[in-house]
Amino acid sequence: MADWPRPSLAEVVLRGTCPRCGQGKIFRGLLGVVDHCPVCSLDLRGNDAGDGPAVFVILGLGAIIMLLVFWVEFRFEPPWWLHVLLWVPITFGLAVWMLRLLKTWLIAQQYEHRSTALDE
């Protein structure tokens, strides 16, 4: 096994890369995690991000978006269709972005602390 340089947690999370080598992408599509890192072959099947990222996104992003929706509604009083055009893409984009960040962070933490079956 090669000695991999230790990538920073921030770099791994922001780039969505493997926690061991910091080079291979860990996502297949929007939110699916690959089975193995394409660069260092780290087995990622044992990761368990669970529902943690989804709960944080639903509660956190949901509260922020709703505060913004109410502010826009009471400040500008736009028609309902403008709310739909504005908030649906913003909510979807931020939710996917936050889910990717949080999933990567949890996978990196599991690798760091070896709390799952991720192979060294």
Backbone as XML, in Angstrom:
<?xml version="1.0"?>
<chain id="A" units="angstrom">
  <residue number="1" name="MET">
    <atom name="N" x="0.838" y="-1.178" z="0.000"/>
    <atom name="CA" x="0.000" y="0.000" z="0.000"/>
    <atom name="C" x="0.881" y="1.238" z="0.000"/>
  </residue>
  <residue number="2" name="ALA">
    <atom name="N" x="0.516" y="2.220" z="-0.793"/>
    <atom name="CA" x="1.282" y="3.453" z="-0.906"/>
    <atom name="C" x="0.975" y="4.362" z="0.277"/>
  </residue>
  <residue number="3" name="ASP">
    <atom name="N" x="1.966" y="5.144" z="0.660"/>
    <atom name="CA" x="1.731" y="6.170" z="1.675"/>
    <atom name="C" x="1.182" y="7.397" z="0.967"/>
  </residue>
  <residue number="4" name="TRP">
    <atom name="N" x="-0.066" y="7.672" z="1.224"/>
    <atom name="CA" x="-0.725" y="8.786" z="0.553"/>
    <atom name="C" x="-0.503" y="10.059" z="1.347"/>
  </residue>
  <residue number="5" name="PRO">
    <atom name="N" x="-0.266" y="11.174" z="0.655"/>
    <atom name="CA" x="-0.167" y="12.448" z="1.379"/>
    <atom name="C" x="-1.524" y="12.772" z="2.000"/>
  </residue>
  <residue number="6" name="ARG">
    <atom name="N" x="-1.512" y="13.305" z="3.184"/>
    <atom name="CA" x="-2.763" y="13.562" z="3.899"/>
    <atom name="C" x="-3.417" y="14.839" z="3.383"/>
  </residue>
  <residue number="7" name="PRO">
    <atom name="N" x="-4.542" y="14.706" z="2.657"/>
    <atom name="CA" x="-5.238" y="15.920" z="2.183"/>
    <atom name="C" x="-5.967" y="16.581" z="3.352"/>
  </residue>
  <residue number="8" name="SER">
    <atom name="N" x="-6.149" y="17.883" z="3.259"/>
    <atom name="CA" x="-6.872" y="18.586" z="4.328"/>
    <atom name="C" x="-8.359" y="18.258" z="4.223"/>
  </residue>
  <residue number="9" name="LEU">
    <atom name="N" x="-9.021" y="18.282" z="5.367"/>
    <atom name="CA" x="-10.451" y="18.000" z="5.401"/>
    <atom name="C" x="-11.222" y="19.010" z="4.557"/>
  </residue>
  <residue number="10" name="ALA">
    <atom name="N" x="-10.847" y="20.269" z="4.629"/>
    <atom name="CA" x="-11.538" y="21.306" z="3.848"/>
    <atom name="C" x="-11.399" y="21.046" z="2.353"/>
  </residue>
  <residue number="11" name="GLU">
    <atom name="N" x="-10.210" y="20.661" z="1.919"/>
    <atom name="CA" x="-9.984" y="20.384" z="0.502"/>
    <atom name="C" x="-10.808" y="19.188" z="0.045"/>
  </residue>
  <residue number="12" name="VAL">
    <atom name="N" x="-10.829" y="18.140" z="0.843"/>
    <atom name="CA" x="-11.601" y="16.939" z="0.509"/>
    <atom name="C" x="-13.084" y="17.281" z="0.402"/>
  </residue>
  <residue number="13" name="VAL">
    <atom name="N" x="-13.608" y="18.020" z="1.372"/>
    <atom name="CA" x="-15.038" y="18.340" z="1.406"/>
    <atom name="C" x="-15.420" y="19.258" z="0.253"/>
  </residue>
  <residue number="14" name="LEU">
    <atom name="N" x="-14.667" y="20.318" z="0.040"/>
    <atom name="CA" x="-15.021" y="21.284" z="-1.007"/>
    <atom name="C" x="-14.883" y="20.706" z="-2.409"/>
  </residue>
  <residue number="15" name="ARG">
    <atom name="N" x="-13.936" y="19.801" z="-2.611"/>
    <atom name="CA" x="-13.737" y="19.216" z="-3.938"/>
    <atom name="C" x="-14.503" y="17.911" z="-4.124"/>
  </residue>
  <residue number="16" name="GLY">
    <atom name="N" x="-15.016" y="17.315" z="-3.058"/>
    <atom name="CA" x="-15.741" y="16.046" z="-3.168"/>
    <atom name="C" x="-14.830" y="14.906" z="-3.573"/>
  </residue>
  <residue number="17" name="THR">
    <atom name="N" x="-13.658" y="14.837" z="-2.935"/>
    <atom name="CA" x="-12.663" y="13.838" z="-3.321"/>
    <atom name="C" x="-12.478" y="12.793" z="-2.229"/>
  </residue>
  <residue number="18" name="CYS">
    <atom name="N" x="-11.714" y="11.785" z="-2.558"/>
    <atom name="CA" x="-11.419" y="10.664" z="-1.666"/>
    <atom name="C" x="-10.707" y="11.160" z="-0.410"/>
  </residue>
  <residue number="19" name="PRO">
    <atom name="N" x="-11.110" y="10.669" z="0.778"/>
    <atom name="CA" x="-10.459" y="11.120" z="2.007"/>
    <atom name="C" x="-9.031" y="10.600" z="2.168"/>
  </residue>
  <residue number="20" name="ARG">
    <atom name="N" x="-8.653" y="9.551" z="1.437"/>
    <atom name="CA" x="-7.297" y="9.019" z="1.573"/>
    <atom name="C" x="-6.316" y="9.730" z="0.651"/>
  </residue>
  <residue number="21" name="CYS">
    <atom name="N" x="-6.621" y="9.792" z="-0.640"/>
    <atom name="CA" x="-5.660" y="10.360" z="-1.591"/>
    <atom name="C" x="-5.967" y="11.811" z="-1.946"/>
  </residue>
  <residue number="22" name="GLY">
    <atom name="N" x="-7.213" y="12.246" z="-1.758"/>
    <atom name="CA" x="-7.577" y="13.619" z="-2.079"/>
    <atom name="C" x="-7.667" y="13.900" z="-3.567"/>
  </residue>
  <residue number="23" name="GLN">
    <atom name="N" x="-7.650" y="12.848" z="-4.400"/>
    <atom name="CA" x="-7.646" y="13.049" z="-5.851"/>
    <atom name="C" x="-8.882" y="12.486" z="-6.541"/>
  </residue>
  <residue number="24" name="GLY">
    <atom name="N" x="-9.276" y="11.277" z="-6.205"/>
    <atom name="CA" x="-10.400" y="10.634" z="-6.882"/>
    <atom name="C" x="-11.735" y="11.185" z="-6.433"/>
  </residue>
  <residue number="25" name="LYS">
    <atom name="N" x="-12.621" y="11.405" z="-7.378"/>
    <atom name="CA" x="-13.971" y="11.893" z="-7.074"/>
    <atom name="C" x="-14.765" y="10.770" z="-6.401"/>
  </residue>
  <residue number="26" name="ILE">
    <atom name="N" x="-15.527" y="11.119" z="-5.370"/>
    <atom name="CA" x="-16.273" y="10.076" z="-4.667"/>
    <atom name="C" x="-17.744" y="10.017" z="-5.069"/>
  </residue>
  <residue number="27" name="PHE">
    <atom name="N" x="-18.202" y="10.945" z="-5.913"/>
    <atom name="CA" x="-19.611" y="10.928" z="-6.301"/>
    <atom name="C" x="-19.816" y="10.402" z="-7.708"/>
  </residue>
  <residue number="28" name="ARG">
    <atom name="N" x="-20.846" y="9.613" z="-7.832"/>
    <atom name="CA" x="-21.329" y="9.122" z="-9.125"/>
    <atom name="C" x="-22.668" y="9.829" z="-9.321"/>
  </residue>
  <residue number="29" name="GLY">
    <atom name="N" x="-22.731" y="10.728" z="-10.268"/>
    <atom name="CA" x="-23.952" y="11.512" z="-10.454"/>
    <atom name="C" x="-24.038" y="12.608" z="-9.406"/>
  </residue>
  <residue number="30" name="LEU">
    <atom name="N" x="-25.255" y="12.963" z="-9.024"/>
    <atom name="CA" x="-25.424" y="14.047" z="-8.054"/>
    <atom name="C" x="-25.046" y="13.654" z="-6.635"/>
  </residue>
  <residue number="31" name="LEU">
    <atom name="N" x="-25.600" y="12.536" z="-6.153"/>
    <atom name="CA" x="-25.404" y="12.188" z="-4.746"/>
    <atom name="C" x="-24.972" y="10.746" z="-4.510"/>
  </residue>
  <residue number="32" name="GLY">
    <atom name="N" x="-24.840" y="9.948" z="-5.559"/>
    <atom name="CA" x="-24.425" y="8.560" z="-5.381"/>
    <atom name="C" x="-22.927" y="8.463" z="-5.117"/>
  </residue>
  <residue number="33" name="VAL">
    <atom name="N" x="-22.544" y="7.661" z="-4.136"/>
    <atom name="CA" x="-21.129" y="7.479" z="-3.797"/>
    <atom name="C" x="-20.594" y="6.275" z="-4.563"/>
  </residue>
  <residue number="34" name="VAL">
    <atom name="N" x="-19.407" y="6.435" z="-5.151"/>
    <atom name="CA" x="-18.785" y="5.346" z="-5.901"/>
    <atom name="C" x="-18.388" y="4.228" z="-4.946"/>
  </residue>
  <residue number="35" name="ASP">
    <atom name="N" x="-18.217" y="3.012" z="-5.484"/>
    <atom name="CA" x="-17.817" y="1.869" z="-4.659"/>
    <atom name="C" x="-16.350" y="1.941" z="-4.246"/>
  </residue>
  <residue number="36" name="HIS">
    <atom name="N" x="-15.503" y="2.391" z="-5.168"/>
    <atom name="CA" x="-14.057" y="2.476" z="-4.922"/>
    <atom name="C" x="-13.528" y="3.785" z="-5.486"/>
  </residue>
  <residue number="37" name="CYS">
    <atom name="N" x="-12.528" y="4.340" z="-4.822"/>
    <atom name="CA" x="-11.864" y="5.525" z="-5.350"/>
    <atom name="C" x="-11.165" y="5.140" z="-6.647"/>
  </residue>
  <residue number="38" name="PRO">
    <atom name="N" x="-11.360" y="5.889" z="-7.721"/>
    <atom name="CA" x="-10.715" y="5.552" z="-9.001"/>
    <atom name="C" x="-9.198" y="5.744" z="-8.987"/>
  </residue>
  <residue number="39" name="VAL">
    <atom name="N" x="-8.655" y="6.466" z="-8.010"/>
    <atom name="CA" x="-7.212" y="6.720" z="-7.962"/>
    <atom name="C" x="-6.498" y="5.747" z="-7.026"/>
  </residue>
  <residue number="40" name="CYS">
    <atom name="N" x="-6.959" y="5.644" z="-5.774"/>
    <atom name="CA" x="-6.241" y="4.835" z="-4.787"/>
    <atom name="C" x="-6.967" y="3.535" z="-4.437"/>
  </residue>
  <residue number="41" name="SER">
    <atom name="N" x="-8.122" y="3.302" z="-5.023"/>
    <atom name="CA" x="-8.923" y="2.085" z="-4.810"/>
    <atom name="C" x="-9.443" y="1.921" z="-3.387"/>
  </residue>
  <residue number="42" name="LEU">
    <atom name="N" x="-9.590" y="3.011" z="-2.640"/>
    <atom name="CA" x="-10.184" y="2.937" z="-1.306"/>
    <atom name="C" x="-11.614" y="2.427" z="-1.439"/>
  </residue>
  <residue number="43" name="ASP">
    <atom name="N" x="-11.956" y="1.406" z="-0.667"/>
    <atom name="CA" x="-13.291" y="0.823" z="-0.704"/>
    <atom name="C" x="-14.248" y="1.750" z="0.048"/>
  </residue>
  <residue number="44" name="LEU">
    <atom name="N" x="-15.160" y="2.364" z="-0.670"/>
    <atom name="CA" x="-16.107" y="3.303" z="-0.076"/>
    <atom name="C" x="-17.485" y="2.688" z="0.150"/>
  </residue>
  <residue number="45" name="ARG">
    <atom name="N" x="-17.604" y="1.386" z="-0.084"/>
    <atom name="CA" x="-18.905" y="0.730" z="0.106"/>
    <atom name="C" x="-19.312" y="0.693" z="1.563"/>
  </residue>
  <residue number="46" name="GLY">
    <atom name="N" x="-18.358" y="0.748" z="2.473"/>
    <atom name="CA" x="-18.658" y="0.659" z="3.900"/>
    <atom name="C" x="-19.060" y="1.977" z="4.531"/>
  </residue>
  <residue number="47" name="ASN">
    <atom name="N" x="-19.049" y="3.053" z="3.752"/>
    <atom name="CA" x="-19.421" y="4.342" z="4.354"/>
    <atom name="C" x="-20.895" y="4.351" z="4.698"/>
  </residue>
  <residue number="48" name="ASP">
    <atom name="N" x="-21.224" y="5.095" z="5.729"/>
    <atom name="CA" x="-22.613" y="5.172" z="6.157"/>
    <atom name="C" x="-22.940" y="6.608" z="6.533"/>
  </residue>
  <residue number="49" name="ALA">
    <atom name="N" x="-23.234" y="7.411" z="5.524"/>
    <atom name="CA" x="-23.616" y="8.793" z="5.793"/>
    <atom name="C" x="-25.007" y="8.842" z="6.401"/>
  </residue>
  <residue number="50" name="GLY">
    <atom name="N" x="-25.806" y="7.814" z="6.146"/>
    <atom name="CA" x="-27.136" y="7.735" z="6.738"/>
    <atom name="C" x="-28.022" y="8.908" z="6.372"/>
  </residue>
  <residue number="51" name="ASP">
    <atom name="N" x="-28.900" y="9.259" z="7.296"/>
    <atom name="CA" x="-29.840" y="10.357" z="7.074"/>
    <atom name="C" x="-29.354" y="11.667" z="7.674"/>
  </residue>
  <residue number="52" name="GLY">
    <atom name="N" x="-28.174" y="11.668" z="8.265"/>
    <atom name="CA" x="-27.655" y="12.875" z="8.901"/>
    <atom name="C" x="-27.628" y="14.080" z="7.986"/>
  </residue>
  <residue number="53" name="PRO">
    <atom name="N" x="-26.996" y="13.977" z="6.799"/>
    <atom name="CA" x="-26.971" y="15.143" z="5.908"/>
    <atom name="C" x="-28.370" y="15.613" z="5.510"/>
  </residue>
  <residue number="54" name="ALA">
    <atom name="N" x="-29.258" y="14.676" z="5.244"/>
    <atom name="CA" x="-30.611" y="15.056" z="4.820"/>
    <atom name="C" x="-31.351" y="15.802" z="5.928"/>
  </residue>
  <residue number="55" name="VAL">
    <atom name="N" x="-31.190" y="15.367" z="7.167"/>
    <atom name="CA" x="-31.858" y="16.035" z="8.283"/>
    <atom name="C" x="-31.352" y="17.462" z="8.429"/>
  </residue>
  <residue number="56" name="PHE">
    <atom name="N" x="-30.034" y="17.661" z="8.372"/>
    <atom name="CA" x="-29.480" y="19.004" z="8.487"/>
    <atom name="C" x="-29.950" y="19.895" z="7.340"/>
  </residue>
  <residue number="57" name="VAL">
    <atom name="N" x="-29.997" y="19.347" z="6.139"/>
    <atom name="CA" x="-30.424" y="20.143" z="4.988"/>
    <atom name="C" x="-31.903" y="20.493" z="5.102"/>
  </residue>
  <residue number="58" name="ILE">
    <atom name="N" x="-32.735" y="19.532" z="5.443"/>
    <atom name="CA" x="-34.171" y="19.791" z="5.551"/>
    <atom name="C" x="-34.452" y="20.850" z="6.608"/>
  </residue>
  <residue number="59" name="LEU">
    <atom name="N" x="-33.874" y="20.665" z="7.792"/>
    <atom name="CA" x="-34.161" y="21.601" z="8.883"/>
    <atom name="C" x="-33.464" y="22.946" z="8.685"/>
  </residue>
  <residue number="60" name="GLY">
    <atom name="N" x="-32.188" y="22.916" z="8.378"/>
    <atom name="CA" x="-31.434" y="24.163" z="8.240"/>
    <atom name="C" x="-31.805" y="24.959" z="7.015"/>
  </residue>
  <residue number="61" name="LEU">
    <atom name="N" x="-31.702" y="24.336" z="5.853"/>
    <atom name="CA" x="-32.012" y="25.034" z="4.610"/>
    <atom name="C" x="-33.493" y="25.393" z="4.543"/>
  </residue>
  <residue number="62" name="GLY">
    <atom name="N" x="-34.339" y="24.497" z="5.025"/>
    <atom name="CA" x="-35.778" y="24.777" z="5.021"/>
    <atom name="C" x="-36.110" y="26.030" z="5.822"/>
  </residue>
  <residue number="63" name="ALA">
    <atom name="N" x="-35.499" y="26.178" z="6.986"/>
    <atom name="CA" x="-35.751" y="27.356" z="7.816"/>
    <atom name="C" x="-35.237" y="28.621" z="7.135"/>
  </residue>
  <residue number="64" name="ILE">
    <atom name="N" x="-34.044" y="28.554" z="6.583"/>
    <atom name="CA" x="-33.467" y="29.730" z="5.917"/>
    <atom name="C" x="-34.306" y="30.141" z="4.709"/>
  </residue>
  <residue number="65" name="ILE">
    <atom name="N" x="-34.673" y="29.165" z="3.882"/>
    <atom name="CA" x="-35.473" y="29.472" z="2.685"/>
    <atom name="C" x="-36.821" y="30.063" z="3.078"/>
  </residue>
  <residue number="66" name="MET">
    <atom name="N" x="-37.459" y="29.499" z="4.097"/>
    <atom name="CA" x="-38.770" y="30.015" z="4.490"/>
    <atom name="C" x="-38.672" y="31.444" z="5.030"/>
  </residue>
  <residue number="67" name="LEU">
    <atom name="N" x="-37.613" y="31.751" z="5.773"/>
    <atom name="CA" x="-37.417" y="33.127" z="6.226"/>
    <atom name="C" x="-37.257" y="34.069" z="5.030"/>
  </residue>
  <residue number="68" name="LEU">
    <atom name="N" x="-36.498" y="33.640" z="4.037"/>
    <atom name="CA" x="-36.313" y="34.454" z="2.837"/>
    <atom name="C" x="-37.610" y="34.594" z="2.043"/>
  </residue>
  <residue number="69" name="VAL">
    <atom name="N" x="-38.386" y="33.512" z="1.962"/>
    <atom name="CA" x="-39.671" y="33.559" z="1.249"/>
    <atom name="C" x="-40.587" y="34.591" z="1.915"/>
  </residue>
  <residue number="70" name="PHE">
    <atom name="N" x="-40.688" y="34.531" z="3.234"/>
    <atom name="CA" x="-41.551" y="35.484" z="3.935"/>
    <atom name="C" x="-41.053" y="36.914" z="3.770"/>
  </residue>
  <residue number="71" name="TRP">
    <atom name="N" x="-39.743" y="37.103" z="3.850"/>
    <atom name="CA" x="-39.187" y="38.443" z="3.687"/>
    <atom name="C" x="-39.512" y="38.996" z="2.298"/>
  </residue>
  <residue number="72" name="VAL">
    <atom name="N" x="-39.291" y="38.179" z="1.263"/>
    <atom name="CA" x="-39.588" y="38.620" z="-0.109"/>
    <atom name="C" x="-41.078" y="38.897" z="-0.273"/>
  </residue>
  <residue number="73" name="GLU">
    <atom name="N" x="-41.903" y="38.027" z="0.279"/>
    <atom name="CA" x="-43.351" y="38.210" z="0.150"/>
    <atom name="C" x="-43.809" y="39.514" z="0.802"/>
  </residue>
  <residue number="74" name="PHE">
    <atom name="N" x="-43.378" y="39.777" z="2.025"/>
    <atom name="CA" x="-43.849" y="40.966" z="2.733"/>
    <atom name="C" x="-43.162" y="42.248" z="2.270"/>
  </residue>
  <residue number="75" name="ARG">
    <atom name="N" x="-41.966" y="42.133" z="1.758"/>
    <atom name="CA" x="-41.233" y="43.324" z="1.312"/>
    <atom name="C" x="-41.627" y="43.740" z="-0.100"/>
  </residue>
  <residue number="76" name="PHE">
    <atom name="N" x="-41.767" y="42.762" z="-1.011"/>
    <atom name="CA" x="-41.989" y="43.081" z="-2.425"/>
    <atom name="C" x="-43.356" y="42.663" z="-2.960"/>
  </residue>
  <residue number="77" name="GLU">
    <atom name="N" x="-44.040" y="41.754" z="-2.301"/>
    <atom name="CA" x="-45.348" y="41.232" z="-2.704"/>
    <atom name="C" x="-45.384" y="40.783" z="-4.172"/>
  </residue>
  <residue number="78" name="PRO">
    <atom name="N" x="-44.478" y="39.870" z="-4.553"/>
    <atom name="CA" x="-44.481" y="39.390" z="-5.939"/>
    <atom name="C" x="-45.648" y="38.418" z="-6.165"/>
  </residue>
  <residue number="79" name="PRO">
    <atom name="N" x="-46.009" y="38.171" z="-7.442"/>
    <atom name="CA" x="-47.048" y="37.175" z="-7.724"/>
    <atom name="C" x="-46.544" y="35.772" z="-7.344"/>
  </residue>
  <residue number="80" name="TRP">
    <atom name="N" x="-47.470" y="34.837" z="-7.130"/>
    <atom name="CA" x="-47.111" y="33.496" z="-6.671"/>
    <atom name="C" x="-46.189" y="32.786" z="-7.641"/>
  </residue>
  <residue number="81" name="TRP">
    <atom name="N" x="-46.373" y="32.991" z="-8.962"/>
    <atom name="CA" x="-45.559" y="32.284" z="-9.947"/>
    <atom name="C" x="-44.098" y="32.734" z="-9.878"/>
  </residue>
  <residue number="82" name="LEU">
    <atom name="N" x="-43.870" y="33.976" z="-9.446"/>
    <atom name="CA" x="-42.498" y="34.446" z="-9.296"/>
    <atom name="C" x="-41.812" y="33.757" z="-8.116"/>
  </residue>
  <residue number="83" name="HIS">
    <atom name="N" x="-42.574" y="33.496" z="-7.067"/>
    <atom name="CA" x="-42.036" y="32.710" z="-5.950"/>
    <atom name="C" x="-41.593" y="31.329" z="-6.439"/>
  </residue>
  <residue number="84" name="VAL">
    <atom name="N" x="-42.430" y="30.705" z="-7.244"/>
    <atom name="CA" x="-42.099" y="29.370" z="-7.766"/>
    <atom name="C" x="-40.832" y="29.438" z="-8.610"/>
  </residue>
  <residue number="85" name="LEU">
    <atom name="N" x="-40.773" y="30.395" z="-9.530"/>
    <atom name="CA" x="-39.596" y="30.526" z="-10.395"/>
    <atom name="C" x="-38.326" y="30.848" z="-9.612"/>
  </residue>
  <residue number="86" name="LEU">
    <atom name="N" x="-38.474" y="31.554" z="-8.517"/>
    <atom name="CA" x="-37.321" y="31.952" z="-7.724"/>
    <atom name="C" x="-36.870" y="30.860" z="-6.760"/>
  </residue>
  <residue number="87" name="TRP">
    <atom name="N" x="-37.788" y="30.320" z="-5.970"/>
    <atom name="CA" x="-37.400" y="29.457" z="-4.852"/>
    <atom name="C" x="-37.174" y="27.998" z="-5.217"/>
  </residue>
  <residue number="88" name="VAL">
    <atom name="N" x="-37.821" y="27.482" z="-6.227"/>
    <atom name="CA" x="-37.608" y="26.068" z="-6.580"/>
    <atom name="C" x="-36.168" y="25.813" z="-7.029"/>
  </residue>
  <residue number="89" name="PRO">
    <atom name="N" x="-35.626" y="26.561" z="-7.998"/>
    <atom name="CA" x="-34.236" y="26.272" z="-8.382"/>
    <atom name="C" x="-33.221" y="26.610" z="-7.291"/>
  </residue>
  <residue number="90" name="ILE">
    <atom name="N" x="-33.464" y="27.675" z="-6.532"/>
    <atom name="CA" x="-32.536" y="28.021" z="-5.451"/>
    <atom name="C" x="-32.519" y="26.921" z="-4.398"/>
  </residue>
  <residue number="91" name="THR">
    <atom name="N" x="-33.691" y="26.456" z="-4.001"/>
    <atom name="CA" x="-33.772" y="25.408" z="-2.982"/>
    <atom name="C" x="-33.148" y="24.114" z="-3.474"/>
  </residue>
  <residue number="92" name="PHE">
    <atom name="N" x="-33.458" y="23.713" z="-4.697"/>
    <atom name="CA" x="-32.904" y="22.473" z="-5.237"/>
    <atom name="C" x="-31.378" y="22.559" z="-5.334"/>
  </residue>
  <residue number="93" name="GLY">
    <atom name="N" x="-30.875" y="23.651" z="-5.877"/>
    <atom name="CA" x="-29.426" y="23.803" z="-6.034"/>
    <atom name="C" x="-28.688" y="23.807" z="-4.709"/>
  </residue>
  <residue number="94" name="LEU">
    <atom name="N" x="-29.192" y="24.572" z="-3.755"/>
    <atom name="CA" x="-28.543" y="24.613" z="-2.442"/>
    <atom name="C" x="-28.652" y="23.281" z="-1.709"/>
  </residue>
  <residue number="95" name="ALA">
    <atom name="N" x="-29.784" y="22.584" z="-1.858"/>
    <atom name="CA" x="-29.944" y="21.293" z="-1.192"/>
    <atom name="C" x="-28.940" y="20.275" z="-1.719"/>
  </residue>
  <residue number="96" name="VAL">
    <atom name="N" x="-28.786" y="20.187" z="-3.026"/>
    <atom name="CA" x="-27.825" y="19.242" z="-3.602"/>
    <atom name="C" x="-26.403" y="19.615" z="-3.183"/>
  </residue>
  <residue number="97" name="TRP">
    <atom name="N" x="-26.075" y="20.895" z="-3.246"/>
    <atom name="CA" x="-24.738" y="21.340" z="-2.863"/>
    <atom name="C" x="-24.445" y="21.014" z="-1.397"/>
  </residue>
  <residue number="98" name="MET">
    <atom name="N" x="-25.405" y="21.312" z="-0.512"/>
    <atom name="CA" x="-25.210" y="21.029" z="0.907"/>
    <atom name="C" x="-25.145" y="19.538" z="1.189"/>
  </residue>
  <residue number="99" name="LEU">
    <atom name="N" x="-25.961" y="18.742" z="0.513"/>
    <atom name="CA" x="-25.919" y="17.294" z="0.709"/>
    <atom name="C" x="-24.568" y="16.722" z="0.294"/>
  </residue>
  <residue number="100" name="ARG">
    <atom name="N" x="-24.032" y="17.199" z="-0.816"/>
    <atom name="CA" x="-22.713" y="16.732" z="-1.264"/>
    <atom name="C" x="-21.631" y="17.097" z="-0.244"/>
  </residue>
  <residue number="101" name="LEU">
    <atom name="N" x="-21.668" y="18.328" z="0.255"/>
    <atom name="CA" x="-20.683" y="18.743" z="1.255"/>
    <atom name="C" x="-20.785" y="17.902" z="2.528"/>
  </residue>
  <residue number="102" name="LEU">
    <atom name="N" x="-21.999" y="17.745" z="3.027"/>
    <atom name="CA" x="-22.177" y="17.017" z="4.279"/>
    <atom name="C" x="-21.877" y="15.526" z="4.133"/>
  </residue>
  <residue number="103" name="LYS">
    <atom name="N" x="-22.253" y="14.924" z="3.001"/>
    <atom name="CA" x="-21.928" y="13.511" z="2.778"/>
    <atom name="C" x="-20.418" y="13.313" z="2.709"/>
  </residue>
  <residue number="104" name="THR">
    <atom name="N" x="-19.742" y="14.190" z="1.979"/>
    <atom name="CA" x="-18.289" y="14.089" z="1.875"/>
    <atom name="C" x="-17.651" y="14.272" z="3.240"/>
  </residue>
  <residue number="105" name="TRP">
    <atom name="N" x="-18.131" y="15.226" z="4.015"/>
    <atom name="CA" x="-17.583" y="15.467" z="5.345"/>
    <atom name="C" x="-17.760" y="14.246" z="6.231"/>
  </residue>
  <residue number="106" name="LEU">
    <atom name="N" x="-18.944" y="13.628" z="6.220"/>
    <atom name="CA" x="-19.173" y="12.446" z="7.053"/>
    <atom name="C" x="-18.318" y="11.266" z="6.609"/>
  </residue>
  <residue number="107" name="ILE">
    <atom name="N" x="-18.175" y="11.065" z="5.315"/>
    <atom name="CA" x="-17.324" y="9.983" z="4.810"/>
    <atom name="C" x="-15.868" y="10.218" z="5.217"/>
  </residue>
  <residue number="108" name="ALA">
    <atom name="N" x="-15.413" y="11.462" z="5.106"/>
    <atom name="CA" x="-14.039" y="11.798" z="5.495"/>
    <atom name="C" x="-13.839" y="11.598" z="6.997"/>
  </residue>
  <residue number="109" name="GLN">
    <atom name="N" x="-14.825" y="11.952" z="7.800"/>
    <atom name="CA" x="-14.713" y="11.740" z="9.243"/>
    <atom name="C" x="-14.695" y="10.256" z="9.589"/>
  </residue>
  <residue number="110" name="GLN">
    <atom name="N" x="-15.499" y="9.459" z="8.894"/>
    <atom name="CA" x="-15.491" y="8.017" z="9.131"/>
    <atom name="C" x="-14.149" y="7.414" z="8.753"/>
  </residue>
  <residue number="111" name="TYR">
    <atom name="N" x="-13.571" y="7.891" z="7.665"/>
    <atom name="CA" x="-12.254" y="7.396" z="7.270"/>
    <atom name="C" x="-11.208" y="7.825" z="8.299"/>
  </residue>
  <residue number="112" name="GLU">
    <atom name="N" x="-11.257" y="9.081" z="8.700"/>
    <atom name="CA" x="-10.284" y="9.621" z="9.656"/>
    <atom name="C" x="-10.295" y="8.845" z="10.974"/>
  </residue>
  <residue number="113" name="HIS">
    <atom name="N" x="-11.470" y="8.539" z="11.455"/>
    <atom name="CA" x="-11.597" y="7.880" z="12.756"/>
    <atom name="C" x="-11.816" y="6.382" z="12.630"/>
  </residue>
  <residue number="114" name="ARG">
    <atom name="N" x="-11.801" y="5.887" z="11.389"/>
    <atom name="CA" x="-11.952" y="4.465" z="11.106"/>
    <atom name="C" x="-13.142" y="3.846" z="11.855"/>
  </residue>
  <residue number="115" name="SER">
    <atom name="N" x="-14.268" y="4.545" z="11.776"/>
    <atom name="CA" x="-15.453" y="4.083" z="12.492"/>
    <atom name="C" x="-16.345" y="3.198" z="11.636"/>
  </residue>
  <residue number="116" name="THR">
    <atom name="N" x="-15.947" y="2.908" z="10.399"/>
    <atom name="CA" x="-16.734" y="2.014" z="9.560"/>
    <atom name="C" x="-15.811" y="0.990" z="8.927"/>
  </residue>
  <residue number="117" name="ALA">
    <atom name="N" x="-16.330" y="0.280" z="7.988"/>
    <atom name="CA" x="-15.564" y="-0.767" z="7.317"/>
    <atom name="C" x="-14.731" y="-0.227" z="6.160"/>
  </residue>
  <residue number="118" name="LEU">
    <atom name="N" x="-14.484" y="1.097" z="6.129"/>
    <atom name="CA" x="-13.641" y="1.637" z="5.062"/>
    <atom name="C" x="-12.252" y="1.050" z="5.190"/>
  </residue>
  <residue number="119" name="ASP">
    <atom name="N" x="-11.767" y="0.478" z="4.110"/>
    <atom name="CA" x="-10.445" y="-0.166" z="4.126"/>
    <atom name="C" x="-9.350" y="0.864" z="4.188"/>
  </residue>
  <residue number="120" name="GLU">
    <atom name="N" x="-8.329" y="0.595" z="4.930"/>
    <atom name="CA" x="-7.147" y="1.459" z="4.994"/>
    <atom name="C" x="-6.279" y="1.180" z="3.795"/>
  </residue>
</chain>
